[in-house]
Amino acid sequence: MVEQETRKKLLILESIAAVILLLFITSITLNKFFPTPTVEYNQGTDKIVGFVAVSIENQPIDIQSSESRAFVLASEKDQFFNLTSLRMSGEVKGNGRAEITLENGAGQELLIFSNVKKKQGNMITGLAVSEGSPLPEDVKINQQDPATAWIKIIQNEQLAKESPTKILDDTRQAVEGNFKDNCIDTCYMNVKMQKGLTYALKVKLDPGTEIKINELKYTLDV
């Protein structure tokens, strides 16, 4: 009886050993033909891609007009840079249409601001606070001195005057009031800037409408 029990235990141990050996051989074979991808880890040398905080330049300006006018957007900086966004704030008075556009040098006229809004119910009271991409909450804003600022706006009487392009109909109407940080087509752009490069900035007004622009906000790629 003792010998039989011993033989049974030996057979069980031999079976377990055979199973372990079989699993080991199978593992090696699978790893040979279907290797597991390895991930290299270089402590302290891996690159981390993240977001860089945006710095916005804030620049006071004083443009007032009761008729369509043409201006030039330029820079007096010898250093080359890209103007990557442009926002404007101000006020519209009167019941006519008002637009501000910027030619980007590539045959396109970018709309910065328009006071033509969709009707909401039976009336519209004042302009929207902002039209375009909202500013980040934690954005750093640098105050610029107009005398040494990156960009300047200069009046140019030689350019032709134009009327606003937005159409008024049963669903849209022109409204007056304050506007803030508007950048309809200029929230994200890429306009090359340097001393000697100029771009047409146009203020387009219907008769009897006045506009005031008192602030610029813009971002740069220097």
C-alpha contacts under 8 A as a table, 3 or more apart, distances in Angstrom:
res1	aa1	res2	aa2	distance
1	M	4	Q	5.14
1	M	5	E	6.28
2	V	5	E	5.19
2	V	6	T	6.15
3	E	6	T	5.03
3	E	7	R	6.12
4	Q	7	R	5.06
4	Q	8	K	6.20
5	E	8	K	5.09
5	E	9	K	6.29
6	T	9	K	5.17
6	T	10	L	6.20
7	R	10	L	5.05
7	R	11	L	6.11
8	K	11	L	5.07
8	K	12	I	6.20
9	K	12	I	5.05
9	K	13	L	6.17
10	L	13	L	5.06
10	L	14	E	6.00
11	L	14	E	5.04
11	L	15	S	6.07
12	I	15	S	5.08
12	I	16	I	6.22
13	L	16	I	5.10
13	L	17	A	6.12
14	E	17	A	5.07
14	E	18	A	6.06
15	S	18	A	5.02
15	S	19	V	6.19
16	I	19	V	5.13
16	I	20	I	6.24
17	A	20	I	5.13
17	A	21	L	6.09
18	A	21	L	5.08
18	A	22	L	6.06
19	V	22	L	5.03
19	V	23	L	6.16
20	I	23	L	5.11
20	I	24	F	6.15
21	L	24	F	5.05
21	L	25	I	6.23
22	L	25	I	5.20
22	L	26	T	6.06
23	L	26	T	5.03
23	L	27	S	6.04
24	F	27	S	5.15
24	F	28	I	6.38
25	I	28	I	5.23
25	I	29	T	6.20
26	T	29	T	5.09
26	T	30	L	6.12
27	S	30	L	5.26
27	S	31	N	6.14
28	I	31	N	5.19
28	I	32	K	6.18
29	T	32	K	5.14
29	T	33	F	6.47
30	L	33	F	5.36
30	L	34	F	5.43
30	L	35	P	7.17
31	N	34	F	5.07
31	N	35	P	4.48
31	N	36	T	6.72
32	K	35	P	5.75
41	Y	46	D	7.80
42	N	45	T	5.51
42	N	46	D	6.15
43	Q	46	D	6.81
53	A	139	V	6.90
53	A	140	K	7.61
54	V	139	V	5.94
54	V	140	K	6.59
54	V	219	T	7.77
55	S	139	V	6.37
55	S	140	K	4.94
55	S	141	I	5.84
55	S	142	N	7.09
55	S	219	T	6.62
56	I	139	V	7.21
56	I	140	K	6.19
56	I	141	I	4.71
56	I	142	N	6.08
56	I	217	K	6.45
56	I	218	Y	5.63
56	I	219	T	4.99
56	I	220	L	7.81
57	E	141	I	5.73
57	E	142	N	4.82
57	E	143	Q	6.09
57	E	144	Q	6.38
57	E	216	L	7.99
57	E	217	K	5.53
57	E	218	Y	5.32
57	E	219	T	6.15
58	N	141	I	6.33
58	N	142	N	5.78
58	N	143	Q	4.88
58	N	144	Q	5.76
58	N	215	E	7.27
58	N	216	L	5.88
58	N	217	K	4.63
58	N	218	Y	6.85
59	Q	143	Q	6.18
59	Q	144	Q	5.00
59	Q	145	D	6.78
59	Q	146	P	6.44
59	Q	149	A	7.46
59	Q	215	E	5.81
59	Q	216	L	5.08
59	Q	217	K	6.30
60	P	144	Q	7.67
60	P	145	D	7.89
60	P	146	P	6.86
60	P	214	N	5.83
60	P	215	E	4.50
60	P	216	L	6.26
61	I	146	P	7.44
61	I	213	I	6.71
61	I	214	N	4.74
61	I	215	E	5.25
61	I	216	L	6.92
62	D	212	K	7.34
62	D	213	I	6.06
62	D	214	N	5.10
62	D	215	E	7.71
63	I	212	K	5.60
63	I	213	I	5.09
63	I	214	N	6.63
64	Q	210	E	7.46
64	Q	211	I	5.78
64	Q	212	K	4.41
64	Q	213	I	6.51
65	S	68	S	7.35
65	S	69	R	7.51
65	S	210	E	5.76
65	S	211	I	5.60
65	S	212	K	6.66
66	S	205	L	7.37
66	S	207	P	7.69
66	S	208	G	7.06
66	S	209	T	5.89
66	S	210	E	4.26
66	S	211	I	6.50
67	E	204	K	7.33
67	E	205	L	5.71
67	E	206	D	7.35
67	E	207	P	6.78
67	E	209	T	7.37
67	E	210	E	7.08
68	S	161	K	5.76
68	S	162	E	6.50
68	S	163	S	7.11
68	S	202	K	7.63
68	S	203	V	5.41
68	S	204	K	4.51
68	S	205	L	5.03
68	S	206	D	7.72
69	R	155	Q	7.71
69	R	156	N	7.85
69	R	157	E	7.26
69	R	161	K	5.99
69	R	202	K	6.14
69	R	203	V	5.26
69	R	204	K	6.68
70	A	155	Q	6.23
70	A	156	N	5.49
70	A	157	E	6.31
70	A	158	Q	7.86
70	A	159	L	5.82
70	A	160	A	7.23
70	A	161	K	6.69
70	A	200	A	7.01
70	A	201	L	6.06
70	A	202	K	4.63
70	A	203	V	6.23
71	F	153	I	6.34
71	F	154	I	5.37
71	F	155	Q	4.17
71	F	156	N	4.86
71	F	157	E	7.66
71	F	200	A	5.99
71	F	201	L	4.90
71	F	202	K	5.93
71	F	203	V	7.84
72	V	153	I	5.54
72	V	154	I	5.07
72	V	155	Q	6.15
72	V	156	N	6.23
72	V	198	T	6.25
72	V	199	Y	5.58
72	V	200	A	4.88
72	V	201	L	5.52
73	L	151	I	6.95
73	L	152	K	5.86
73	L	153	I	4.77
73	L	154	I	6.64
73	L	198	T	5.68
73	L	199	Y	5.05
73	L	200	A	6.16
73	L	201	L	6.10
74	A	151	I	5.70
74	A	152	K	5.38
74	A	153	I	6.47
74	A	154	I	7.77
74	A	193	M	7.23
74	A	194	Q	7.58
74	A	195	K	7.14
74	A	196	G	7.54
74	A	197	L	6.30
74	A	198	T	4.81
74	A	199	Y	6.61
75	S	150	W	5.98
75	S	151	I	4.60
75	S	152	K	5.81
75	S	193	M	6.53
75	S	194	Q	5.69
75	S	195	K	5.20
75	S	196	G	7.48
75	S	197	L	7.36
75	S	198	T	7.71
76	E	150	W	7.27
76	E	151	I	7.29
76	E	152	K	7.86
76	E	194	Q	6.89
76	E	195	K	4.73
76	E	196	G	7.70
77	K	80	F	7.41
77	K	150	W	6.66
77	K	194	Q	5.79
77	K	195	K	5.31
78	D	194	Q	5.91
78	D	195	K	5.37
79	Q	194	Q	6.17
79	Q	195	K	7.73
80	F	192	K	7.51
80	F	193	M	6.02
80	F	194	Q	4.90
80	F	222	V	7.04
81	F	192	K	6.17
81	F	193	M	5.36
81	F	194	Q	6.56
81	F	220	L	6.80
81	F	221	D	5.74
81	F	222	V	4.56
82	N	190	N	5.94
82	N	191	V	5.42
82	N	192	K	4.60
82	N	193	M	5.62
82	N	220	L	5.65
82	N	221	D	4.95
82	N	222	V	6.42
83	L	86	L	7.56
83	L	189	M	7.24
83	L	190	N	5.75
83	L	191	V	5.04
83	L	192	K	6.32
83	L	193	M	6.56
83	L	218	Y	7.31
83	L	219	T	6.23
83	L	220	L	4.85
83	L	221	D	6.54
84	T	187	C	7.76
84	T	188	Y	5.83
84	T	189	M	4.80
84	T	190	N	4.80
84	T	191	V	6.55
84	T	218	Y	7.29
84	T	219	T	5.46
84	T	220	L	5.44
84	T	221	D	6.63
85	S	183	C	7.85
85	S	186	T	5.43
85	S	187	C	4.91
85	S	188	Y	5.08
85	S	189	M	5.64
85	S	190	N	7.54
85	S	218	Y	5.15
85	S	219	T	5.24
85	S	220	L	7.38
86	L	112	I	7.77
86	L	183	C	6.29
86	L	186	T	5.49
86	L	187	C	6.20
86	L	216	L	7.08
86	L	217	K	5.89
86	L	218	Y	4.45
86	L	219	T	6.98
87	R	112	I	7.08
87	R	181	D	4.87
87	R	182	N	5.11
87	R	183	C	4.83
87	R	186	T	7.09
87	R	187	C	7.03
87	R	216	L	5.70
87	R	217	K	4.97
87	R	218	Y	6.10
88	M	112	I	7.40
88	M	113	F	7.67
88	M	180	K	6.61
88	M	181	D	4.96
88	M	182	N	5.27
88	M	183	C	6.90
88	M	213	I	6.94
88	M	214	N	7.79
88	M	215	E	5.82
88	M	216	L	4.83
88	M	217	K	6.43
89	S	178	N	7.65
89	S	179	F	5.40
89	S	180	K	4.32
89	S	181	D	5.15
89	S	182	N	6.49
89	S	213	I	5.87
89	S	214	N	6.06
89	S	215	E	5.18
89	S	216	L	6.63
90	G	178	N	5.75
90	G	179	F	5.43
90	G	180	K	6.56
90	G	211	I	7.43
90	G	212	K	5.29
90	G	213	I	4.29
90	G	214	N	5.24
90	G	215	E	6.81
91	E	176	E	7.47
91	E	177	G	5.51
91	E	178	N	4.17
91	E	179	F	5.83
91	E	211	I	5.78
91	E	212	K	5.19
91	E	213	I	6.68
92	V	98	A	7.44
92	V	115	N	7.80
92	V	175	V	7.98
92	V	176	E	4.97
92	V	177	G	5.24
92	V	178	N	6.35
92	V	179	F	7.84
92	V	209	T	7.28
92	V	210	E	5.78
92	V	211	I	4.55
92	V	212	K	6.51
93	K	176	E	5.17
93	K	177	G	6.43
93	K	209	T	5.80
93	K	210	E	5.08
93	K	211	I	6.33
94	G	175	V	7.74
94	G	176	E	6.00
94	G	208	G	6.19
94	G	209	T	4.54
94	G	210	E	6.37
95	N	174	A	6.12
95	N	175	V	6.10
95	N	176	E	6.47
95	N	208	G	7.48
95	N	209	T	6.46
96	G	174	A	5.89
96	G	175	V	7.54
96	G	205	L	7.15
96	G	206	D	5.11
96	G	207	P	6.86
96	G	208	G	6.65
96	G	209	T	5.31
97	R	114	S	7.48
97	R	115	N	6.18
97	R	116	V	6.44
97	R	164	P	6.38
97	R	166	K	7.85
97	R	174	A	5.37
97	R	175	V	7.73
97	R	204	K	7.97
97	R	205	L	5.80
97	R	206	D	5.34
97	R	209	T	7.11
98	A	113	F	7.85
98	A	114	S	5.67
98	A	115	N	5.62
98	A	116	V	7.61
98	A	164	P	6.29
98	A	174	A	7.90
98	A	203	V	7.43
98	A	204	K	5.70
98	A	205	L	4.65
98	A	206	D	6.67
98	A	209	T	7.31
98	A	211	I	7.39
99	E	111	L	7.51
99	E	112	I	7.56
99	E	113	F	5.41
99	E	114	S	4.46
99	E	115	N	6.83
99	E	164	P	5.79
99	E	165	T	7.98
99	E	202	K	7.95
99	E	203	V	5.87
99	E	204	K	5.04
99	E	205	L	6.59
100	I	111	L	6.25
100	I	112	I	5.44
100	I	113	F	5.09
100	I	114	S	6.70
100	I	201	L	7.25
100	I	202	K	5.61
100	I	203	V	4.68
100	I	204	K	6.28
101	T	109	E	6.23
101	T	110	L	5.39
101	T	111	L	4.49
101	T	112	I	5.34
101	T	113	F	7.09
101	T	201	L	5.76
101	T	202	K	5.25
101	T	203	V	6.77
102	L	109	E	5.50
102	L	110	L	5.05
102	L	111	L	6.55
102	L	112	I	7.07
102	L	199	Y	7.15
102	L	200	A	5.91
102	L	201	L	4.58
102	L	202	K	6.47
103	E	106	A	7.69
103	E	107	G	7.06
103	E	108	Q	5.72
103	E	109	E	4.35
103	E	110	L	6.04
103	E	199	Y	5.88
103	E	200	A	5.35
103	E	201	L	6.53
104	N	107	G	6.85
104	N	108	Q	5.85
104	N	109	E	6.44
104	N	110	L	7.02
104	N	191	V	6.05
104	N	199	Y	6.55
105	G	108	Q	7.00
105	G	191	V	7.54
105	G	199	Y	6.58
110	L	185	D	5.37
110	L	186	T	6.54
111	L	114	S	7.52
111	L	183	C	7.45
111	L	184	I	5.84
111	L	185	D	5.18
111	L	186	T	7.04
112	I	182	N	6.26
112	I	183	C	4.66
112	I	184	I	5.06
112	I	185	D	5.84
112	I	186	T	5.94
113	F	182	N	5.81
113	F	183	C	6.42
113	F	184	I	6.24
114	S	117	K	7.92
114	S	166	K	7.76
115	N	127	L	6.97
115	N	174	A	5.49
115	N	175	V	5.79
115	N	176	E	7.05
116	V	166	K	6.73
116	V	167	I	7.96
116	V	168	L	7.34
116	V	172	R	6.37
116	V	173	Q	5.38
116	V	174	A	4.36
116	V	175	V	6.55
117	K	127	L	7.96
117	K	172	R	5.40
117	K	173	Q	5.68
117	K	174	A	6.28
117	K	175	V	7.14
118	K	171	T	5.71
118	K	172	R	4.35
118	K	173	Q	6.58
119	K	122	N	6.96
119	K	123	M	6.43
119	K	124	I	6.23
119	K	171	T	5.50
119	K	172	R	5.36
119	K	173	Q	6.65
120	Q	123	M	6.13
120	Q	124	I	6.23
121	G	124	I	7.91
124	I	127	L	7.96
124	I	175	V	7.15
125	T	175	V	7.62
126	G	175	V	6.25
126	G	176	E	5.73
126	G	177	G	4.78
126	G	178	N	6.99
127	L	175	V	6.49
127	L	176	E	6.43
127	L	177	G	5.41
127	L	178	N	6.04
127	L	179	F	5.93
128	A	131	E	6.75
128	A	179	F	6.49
128	A	180	K	7.92
129	V	178	N	7.53
129	V	179	F	5.65
129	V	180	K	5.36
129	V	181	D	7.84
130	S	134	P	7.37
130	S	179	F	6.58
130	S	180	K	5.22
130	S	181	D	5.67
130	S	182	N	5.46
131	E	134	P	7.95
131	E	180	K	7.97
131	E	181	D	7.30
131	E	182	N	5.01
131	E	183	C	6.37
131	E	184	I	6.05
132	G	182	N	6.10
132	G	183	C	5.22
132	G	184	I	4.95
132	G	185	D	7.71
132	G	187	C	6.45
133	S	183	C	7.43
133	S	187	C	6.17
135	L	139	V	7.19
136	P	139	V	5.30
144	Q	148	T	7.43
144	Q	149	A	5.60
145	D	148	T	5.57
145	D	149	A	5.59
146	P	149	A	4.95
146	P	152	K	7.56
149	A	152	K	7.07
153	I	201	L	7.99
156	N	159	L	6.33
157	E	160	A	7.80
161	K	204	K	7.52
162	E	204	K	5.91
163	S	204	K	5.23
163	S	205	L	6.06
163	S	206	D	6.58
164	P	204	K	5.13
164	P	205	L	6.09
164	P	206	D	7.01
167	I	172	R	7.81
168	L	171	T	7.66
168	L	172	R	5.38
168	L	173	Q	5.48
168	L	174	A	7.38
169	D	172	R	5.36
169	D	173	Q	6.87
170	D	173	Q	7.78
179	F	182	N	6.87
181	D	216	L	7.80
181	D	217	K	7.15
183	C	186	T	4.81
183	C	187	C	4.97
184	I	187	C	6.52
185	D	188	Y	7.28
185	D	189	M	7.95
186	T	189	M	5.76
192	K	197	L	7.90
193	M	197	L	6.11
193	M	198	T	7.84
194	Q	197	L	5.61
205	L	209	T	6.15
205	L	210	E	7.34
206	D	209	T	5.75
